[in-house]
Amino acid sequence: MGKLSAKAVLAAQAKDKQHALSDGEGLSLIIKPNGTKLWWWRYRFANKARTLSLGIYPVISLQEARDRAFEARRQLSSGVDPSGIKQAAKAEKLKLSGSVVSTEISFEIVAREWFEKFSKSNNWEESHSSKILGRLEKDVFPWIGNRPIKEITAPELLSVMRRIESRGALETAHRSLSECGRIFRYAVASGLTERDPSGDLKGALPPYRKDKHFAAVTDLKKVGDLLRDIEAYSGTVVVRCAFALSPRLFLRPGELRKMQWDWIDFEDALLTIPAASHKTGKKTKAPHLVPLSKQALEILNEIRPLTGNDKFVFQGARDKNRPMSDNAVRSAMRRLGWTGEEMTPHGFRAMASTILDNMGYRQEWLERQLAHDEQNKVKAAYKRDLHLMYLNERKKMMQEWSDYLDSLRDGAKIVPFNQVNQVNQVNR
């Protein structure tokens, strides 16, 4: 009888470092910093310590993990190394780079080798890499992880993707198929298999619209309701301030949560996001300038005594040297009753863009403030200082936007769009 209970497994929480909860007889629940929970069985074979992955929780329950560990112990008692161990030994011997094609190298072994190499060489952000590995561990490894990579066929791979599609996660299915294709191509280049079966599945999944819009509130009455909910939010100071800034800065969620104190110029009321830290800047090599309204500065000054001596404005709950979770603001919205079909953290950008456009603000100002790519490539090539364009106009717009949000929050009479448009056009 194991030491763990189903309730204890469900309640197990992530920590700053990977840790384990033992169930006895070599079976452990591994909890990674990103919250992923894995079943591992440790044992010795040929006088060497071994680890066998038994699957991811909750796909594999506590009882199922115990059953798998029991079967592995039965194999071991018969003098047979459990499934996957010989694959790991062979992978270590070949180092996944020899010219010999082995039918004993499993998909999971190759996938983890691919992940380790490319996540490091491409400097993937933790949020990105954890999503990729999480998809593989949850949706792919349980079904074909132990299969020799050379033997996996296109129909077999498609059946795995169909499982994902069947629960309504079509985007995840497409992403998983793409990642499997990269793994197979890595295996082909390493001499571990002869071809990539994912190439045969082009068009096998229903198309997924990549231009799907993030849910956003644009009805002015609902915007007022949302702002009042944000004002009344009683969570931690870090999350509360990030939540309060979300509608006022037009930032992508990742840019907001990774904001650093040395990017902020309180005297000039300007936030300067380095090129490497925002989406467009990685292409243009230019920073993104965000004028700070009086209200935005007040929010920043509220959190300044708490985190102002550290790197991140919105630091993590368990590690001040890392930014807060990418799910913090989303979770705050859900606790307040705003569903994903109504509003998302990214939706604050669409909310501002839609309302300000209807109010008559120039599209060029909005595009620059949203840090969108310049669609005209010739124009973009000549305007190398796009980030500086309309800066004075944007400063005024951002202050007027914050003032307008306050009026909606305070329940001021809503002026019809066409009347607001006329006023703004006259003022310009």
Secondary structure as the mmCIF struct_conf table of DSSP 4:
data_model
#
loop_
_struct_conf.conf_type_id
_struct_conf.id
_struct_conf.beg_label_comp_id
_struct_conf.beg_label_asym_id
_struct_conf.beg_label_seq_id
_struct_conf.end_label_comp_id
_struct_conf.end_label_asym_id
_struct_conf.end_label_seq_id
BEND BEND1 LYS A 3 LYS A 3
HELX_RH_AL_P HELX_RH_AL_P1 ALA A 6 ALA A 11
BEND BEND2 ASP A 16 LYS A 17
STRN STRN1 HIS A 19 GLY A 24
TURN_TY1_P TURN_TY1_P1 GLU A 25 GLY A 26
STRN STRN2 LEU A 27 ILE A 31
TURN_TY1_P TURN_TY1_P2 PRO A 33 ASN A 34
BEND BEND3 GLY A 35 GLY A 35
STRN STRN3 LYS A 37 PHE A 45
TURN_TY1_P TURN_TY1_P3 ALA A 46 ASN A 47
STRN STRN4 LYS A 48 TYR A 57
TURN_TY1_P TURN_TY1_P4 PRO A 58 VAL A 59
BEND BEND4 ILE A 60 ILE A 60
HELX_RH_AL_P HELX_RH_AL_P2 LEU A 62 SER A 77
TURN_TY1_P TURN_TY1_P5 SER A 78 GLY A 79
HELX_LH_PP_P HELX_LH_PP_P1 ASP A 81 PRO A 82
TURN_TY1_P TURN_TY1_P6 SER A 83 GLY A 84
HELX_RH_AL_P HELX_RH_AL_P3 ILE A 85 LEU A 94
TURN_TY1_P TURN_TY1_P7 LYS A 95 LEU A 96
BEND BEND5 GLY A 98 SER A 99
TURN_TY1_P TURN_TY1_P8 THR A 103 GLU A 104
STRN STRN5 SER A 106 SER A 106
HELX_RH_AL_P HELX_RH_AL_P4 PHE A 107 SER A 121
TURN_TY1_P TURN_TY1_P9 ASN A 122 ASN A 123
HELX_RH_AL_P HELX_RH_AL_P5 GLU A 126 ARG A 135
HELX_RH_PI_P HELX_RH_PI_P1 LEU A 136 VAL A 140
HELX_RH_AL_P HELX_RH_AL_P6 PHE A 141 ILE A 144
TURN_TY1_P TURN_TY1_P10 GLY A 145 ASN A 146
BEND BEND6 ARG A 147 ARG A 147
STRN STRN6 PRO A 148 PRO A 148
HELX_RH_3T_P HELX_RH_3T_P1 ILE A 149 GLU A 151
HELX_RH_AL_P HELX_RH_AL_P7 ALA A 154 SER A 166
TURN_TY1_P TURN_TY1_P11 ARG A 167 GLY A 168
HELX_RH_AL_P HELX_RH_AL_P8 LEU A 170 ALA A 189
TURN_TY1_P TURN_TY1_P12 SER A 190 GLY A 191
BEND BEND7 LEU A 192 LEU A 192
BEND BEND8 GLU A 194 GLU A 194
HELX_RH_3T_P HELX_RH_3T_P2 PRO A 197 LEU A 201
TURN_TY1_P TURN_TY1_P13 LYS A 202 ALA A 204
BEND BEND9 LEU A 205 LEU A 205
HELX_LH_PP_P HELX_LH_PP_P2 PRO A 206 PRO A 207
TURN_TY1_P TURN_TY1_P14 LYS A 210 ASP A 211
HELX_LH_PP_P HELX_LH_PP_P3 LYS A 212 ALA A 215
HELX_RH_AL_P HELX_RH_AL_P9 LEU A 220 ALA A 232
BEND BEND10 GLY A 235 GLY A 235
HELX_RH_AL_P HELX_RH_AL_P10 VAL A 237 LEU A 249
HELX_RH_AL_P HELX_RH_AL_P11 PRO A 253 ARG A 257
TURN_TY1_P TURN_TY1_P15 LYS A 258 LYS A 258
STRN STRN7 GLN A 260 GLN A 260
HELX_RH_3T_P HELX_RH_3T_P3 TRP A 261 TRP A 263
STRN STRN8 ILE A 264 ASP A 265
TURN_TY1_P TURN_TY1_P16 PHE A 266 ALA A 269
STRN STRN9 LEU A 270 ILE A 273
HELX_RH_3T_P HELX_RH_3T_P4 ALA A 275 SER A 277
BEND BEND11 HIS A 278 HIS A 278
TURN_TY1_P TURN_TY1_P17 LYS A 279 THR A 280
HELX_RH_AL_P HELX_RH_AL_P12 GLY A 281 THR A 284
STRN STRN10 HIS A 288 PRO A 291
HELX_RH_AL_P HELX_RH_AL_P13 LYS A 294 THR A 307
TURN_TY1_P TURN_TY1_P18 GLY A 308 ASN A 309
BEND BEND12 ASP A 310 LYS A 311
STRN STRN11 PHE A 312 PHE A 312
BEND BEND13 VAL A 313 PHE A 314
STRN STRN12 GLN A 315 GLN A 315
BEND BEND14 ALA A 317 ARG A 318
TURN_TY1_P TURN_TY1_P19 LYS A 320 ASN A 321
BEND BEND15 ARG A 322 ARG A 322
STRN STRN13 PRO A 323 PRO A 323
HELX_LH_PP_P HELX_LH_PP_P4 MET A 324 SER A 325
TURN_TY1_P TURN_TY1_P20 ASP A 326 ASN A 327
HELX_RH_AL_P HELX_RH_AL_P14 ALA A 328 ARG A 335
TURN_TY1_P TURN_TY1_P21 LEU A 336 GLY A 337
TURN_TY1_P TURN_TY1_P22 GLY A 340 GLU A 342
TURN_TY1_P TURN_TY1_P23 PRO A 345 HIS A 346
HELX_RH_AL_P HELX_RH_AL_P15 GLY A 347 ASN A 358
TURN_TY1_P TURN_TY1_P24 MET A 359 GLY A 360
HELX_RH_AL_P HELX_RH_AL_P16 GLN A 363 GLN A 369
TURN_TY1_P TURN_TY1_P25 LEU A 370 ALA A 371
HELX_LH_PP_P HELX_LH_PP_P5 HIS A 372 GLU A 374
BEND BEND16 GLN A 375 GLN A 375
HELX_RH_AL_P HELX_RH_AL_P17 LYS A 377 TYR A 382
TURN_TY1_P TURN_TY1_P26 ARG A 384 ASP A 385
HELX_RH_3T_P HELX_RH_3T_P5 LEU A 386 LEU A 388
TURN_TY1_P TURN_TY1_P27 MET A 389 TYR A 390
HELX_RH_AL_P HELX_RH_AL_P18 LEU A 391 ARG A 409
TURN_TY1_P TURN_TY1_P28 ASP A 410 GLY A 411
HELX_LH_PP_P HELX_LH_PP_P6 ALA A 412 PRO A 416
HELX_RH_AL_P HELX_RH_AL_P19 PHE A 417 ASN A 427
#
